[in-house]
Amino acid sequence: MTRATRATINLRALQHNLTVARRHAPDSRLMAIIKANGYGHGMVEVAQALEHADAFGVASIDEAISLREAGIPQPIVLLEGFVRGDALRLIEGYQLQPVIHHPEQIAILEQTPGPALDVWLKVDTGMHRLGMSPQDTPAMLTRLLNCPRVASVRLMTHLANADDREDDYTQEQIRRFESLDDLSVTARSVANSAGLLGWPQSVSDWARPGIMLYGVSPFNNSLGKQHDLRPVMTLRAQLIAVNRHQAGELIGYGGTWRCPEAMPMGVVSIGYGDGYPRHVPSGTPVLLGDRRVPIVGRVSMDMLCLDLRECPEARIGDEVILWGEGLPVEEIADAAGTIAYELLCKVTARVEFEYTTSEA
Ligand SMILES: Cc1ncc(COP(=O)(O)O)c(C=O)c1O
């Protein structure tokens, strides 16, 4: 690789974050959510590092197959289940556990002979995305328990707004789920990261942490560090030019930033073609050494510009950190008007990924 734009994935930090999840749910089993390429960190590497996770949750059969082909032995849950009956051959063959969220899937199970599967029945307690209504759930469960295609049923739901600790909608969702407490199922699962860290009543037999494993706070008003989480991805690039511009000169596409005085300007080898968000405003920080330095002008496809007035010692080749160690991705997401989930998932393929187990 000749371009020094890379994402360092700290697997030790990932493992540490799993132990934080365990601490919040010592009596639960943990299904690590690693869909979307492990939230952009590399799904197989993440799964291999999380050897103490009790199960993995993915979105698609293709993701699950990649894990099995890499030799991952834990149960794998298909969070979106399946759409057509022909998927069942793969589900059996790779020993996957589908989430059943629609009566159509129960009909497919009833009509397709084959070995019995462990399944999860999803209840819609208020997210209104996937799941059976609490009213319909008992009848759907009875059908599943009577279906020769089903070996066991676990009950789950998903929280819609647990990232807001002030919103009592989460409490209402938990209450709706608890109204099904007398149903006979193998196990229950409610908590995502926000549930684990902020809503102890949501912690049950299984918890399903995602974003916290990657070191990011699930809440809209805190940082991972405040929950003892460590950043897993550090995104780095390099100063490829240090130029001097005169007072009044315009910087970048659209000339959205004007030099207030004669000043040094750094150019960094990263842009939206690498997944760095184009929408961050001037003033969004990067780290140069241990100093926060503001971006100025528009982020372009391959580059962005820095105001180096406070860093006269900056040189071509210096490393720049865009987020990660020392600069929370939550802060950059906030500047870009999005969430850290999206930034982490969107780092593009031309960024080199390197995996480390160092403590630093
Ligand atoms: C069903 C389900 N459970 C758990 C999670 C993990 O959520 P989080 O990353 O907020 O912990 C997700 C992620 O979207 C999900 O879809």
The ligand as a Gaussian input file, in Angstrom:
#p B3LYP/6-31G(d) Opt

LIG

0 1
 C      -32.416000      -6.861000      16.519000
 C      -31.212000      -6.132000      16.973000
 N      -30.686000      -6.414000      18.170000
 C      -29.583000      -5.771000      18.635000
 C      -28.962000      -4.796000      17.895000
 C      -27.754000      -4.076000      18.447000
 O      -28.054000      -2.733000      18.703000
 P      -26.940000      -1.739000      19.231000
 O      -25.903000      -1.671000      18.175000
 O      -27.636000      -0.447000      19.403000
 O      -26.427000      -2.331000      20.495000
 C      -29.475000      -4.474000      16.637000
 C      -28.839000      -3.418000      15.848000
 O      -29.406000      -2.662000      15.133000
 C      -30.634000      -5.158000      16.160000
 O      -31.164000      -4.878000      14.960000

